[in-house]
Amino acid sequence: MMHSGYERMLAIFDFNDTRAGGLHYNFYKLRCFPLTMNDLDKTDRAILAALQSDGRMSNAKLADTVGLSETPCARRLKRLENDGYIDRYRAMLSRSALGFGVVAFVYVRFAVHDRPTATRFEREVLAIPRILSCHNVSGSADYVLQVVARDLDDYGTFMRDELRSLPGVTSVESSLSLREVKANGGLPLA
């Protein structure tokens, strides 16, 4: 039986041989519960930690790293993917090598707080590649954005021509990153 990546189903199958009708089974759903870190054993966590560090690691190297043979390691990895613990694999690009010298955290405020305005704002934000992340937050701002720009002139142009014209935006405040201390640290697995 397949289960979604977000919940696992505990179930009992009752098989009966009905002779005339062939094999018959009854399915009894006992309960559904969300997947949690408690569902992971020490080896699962080691696999996830290794892949957070190096997503291109071969199965052979991964198996060696976590102390398994290749087949059980591949099975566990497939289960972790199917259960939704691994969202996707991607390359981490060098911001500086690509010429993005400015990182800004932008606090966006709305005057009107209605669902249609927020939906339009979010839809437009999703289409702007230089906005790396967008969070709807509590506090004095409605959203916090992480934005990259080539330099301060590029950032100023983006603010004037794009950000301030997004639906619902009435106030914008920026904090510029002076130095990145930690980025892409991975999720805690303890």
C-alpha positions in Angstrom: 0.0 0.0 0.0 1.3 3.4 -0.9 1.1 6.3 1.6 1.7 10.0 1.0 4.9 11.8 2.0 3.1 13.6 4.8 1.2 10.9 6.6 1.6 7.2 7.1 -1.4 4.9 7.4 -1.5 2.1 9.9 -3.7 -0.6 8.5 -4.6 -4.3 8.7 -5.5 -6.4 5.8 -7.6 -9.5 6.4 -7.3 -12.0 3.5 -10.0 -14.7 3.1 -10.2 -17.4 0.4 -13.8 -17.3 -0.7 -13.2 -20.2 -3.2 -15.9 -19.2 -5.6 -15.0 -15.6 -5.8 -11.3 -16.0 -5.5 -9.1 -14.1 -3.0 -11.1 -11.5 -1.0 -9.6 -9.0 1.5 -11.0 -6.5 3.9 -9.0 -3.4 4.7 -9.3 -1.8 8.1 -7.9 1.7 8.5 -6.8 2.2 12.0 -5.4 5.7 12.1 -3.3 8.2 10.2 -0.6 10.2 11.8 1.9 12.8 10.5 5.5 11.7 9.8 7.9 13.1 12.4 11.6 12.9 13.2 10.6 10.1 15.7 10.0 7.9 12.7 13.7 8.1 11.8 16.3 5.8 13.3 19.9 6.6 13.7 20.8 5.3 10.2 18.1 7.3 8.5 19.4 10.4 10.2 22.9 9.6 9.2 21.8 9.3 5.5 20.0 12.6 5.7 23.0 14.4 7.3 25.4 13.0 4.7 23.1 14.1 1.8 22.6 17.6 3.3 26.4 17.9 3.2 26.9 16.4 -0.3 23.7 15.8 -2.4 25.7 14.3 -5.2 27.2 11.5 -3.1 27.0 8.2 -4.9 25.1 5.4 -3.3 28.3 3.4 -2.8 29.9 6.3 -0.9 26.7 7.0 1.1 26.5 3.3 2.1 30.1 3.3 3.2 29.6 6.6 5.1 26.6 5.3 7.1 27.9 1.7 7.5 25.4 -0.1 5.3 25.8 -2.3 2.2 24.6 -0.6 -1.0 21.3 -2.4 -1.5 19.8 -1.6 2.0 21.2 1.9 1.7 19.4 2.4 -1.7 16.2 1.0 -0.2 16.4 3.4 2.8 17.1 6.4 0.5 14.2 5.5 -1.7 11.9 5.3 1.3 13.1 8.6 2.7 12.4 10.2 -0.7 9.0 8.6 -1.0 8.1 9.6 2.6 8.9 13.2 1.9 11.9 13.7 4.1 13.9 14.6 1.0 12.2 17.4 -0.8 14.6 17.7 -3.8 18.3 17.7 -4.8 19.9 20.9 -6.0 23.2 22.6 -6.5 24.3 25.5 -4.3 25.6 28.3 -6.6 28.2 30.9 -5.6 26.5 34.2 -5.2 29.8 36.1 -5.5 31.0 34.2 -8.6 27.7 35.1 -10.3 28.2 38.8 -9.4 25.5 39.3 -6.7 27.4 41.5 -4.2 24.3 42.7 -2.2 22.0 40.7 0.0 19.1 42.6 1.5 16.4 41.6 4.0 13.3 43.6 3.1 10.4 44.2 5.5 7.2 44.8 3.5 4.1 46.2 5.0 0.5 46.4 3.7 -2.1 49.0 4.5 -5.0 46.7 3.6 -4.9 43.1 4.9 -7.1 41.0 2.7 -6.6 37.6 1.1 -6.9 38.7 -2.6 -4.2 41.4 -2.2 -1.9 38.9 -0.4 -2.5 36.3 -3.0 -1.6 38.7 -5.8 1.5 39.8 -4.0 2.7 36.3 -3.3 2.0 35.2 -7.0 4.1 38.1 -8.3 6.9 37.5 -5.7 7.2 33.9 -6.9 7.9 35.2 -10.4 10.9 37.4 -9.4 14.1 35.3 -9.4 16.2 37.8 -7.4 13.8 37.3 -4.4 15.4 34.2 -2.9 12.9 33.7 -0.1 9.6 35.3 1.1 8.0 34.7 4.5 4.7 35.9 5.7 5.6 36.9 9.3 4.2 38.2 12.6 5.2 41.5 14.0 5.3 45.0 12.4 6.0 43.7 8.8 3.7 41.6 6.8 6.4 39.9 4.8 10.2 39.5 5.0 12.0 39.0 1.7 15.6 38.0 1.0 16.8 39.7 -2.1 20.0 39.7 -4.1 21.4 42.4 -6.3 24.6 43.0 -8.2 25.3 46.3 -6.4 23.6 49.1 -4.5 22.5 50.8 -7.8 21.0 47.6 -9.0 19.2 47.2 -5.7 17.9 50.8 -5.7 16.5 50.3 -9.2 14.8 47.0 -8.2 13.2 48.7 -5.2 12.0 51.7 -7.2 10.8 49.8 -10.3 9.6 46.4 -9.0 9.3 46.0 -5.3 7.4 49.2 -4.5 4.9 48.5 -7.3 3.9 45.1 -6.1 0.2 44.7 -5.1 -0.6 45.9 -1.6 2.9 47.3 -0.7 2.7 50.6 1.2 6.0 50.5 3.1 9.3 48.9 2.6 12.3 48.9 4.9 15.7 47.2 4.0 18.5 45.8 6.1 21.7 45.1 4.0 23.8 42.2 4.9 27.4 43.3 5.8 28.8 39.8 6.1 27.2 36.4 5.8 28.1 34.3 8.8 26.0 31.2 8.1 24.0 30.1 5.1 22.5 26.9 4.0 23.5 25.1 7.2 21.0 22.3 6.7 18.2 21.2 9.0 19.0 19.9 12.5 18.6 16.1 12.6 19.2 15.4 16.3 
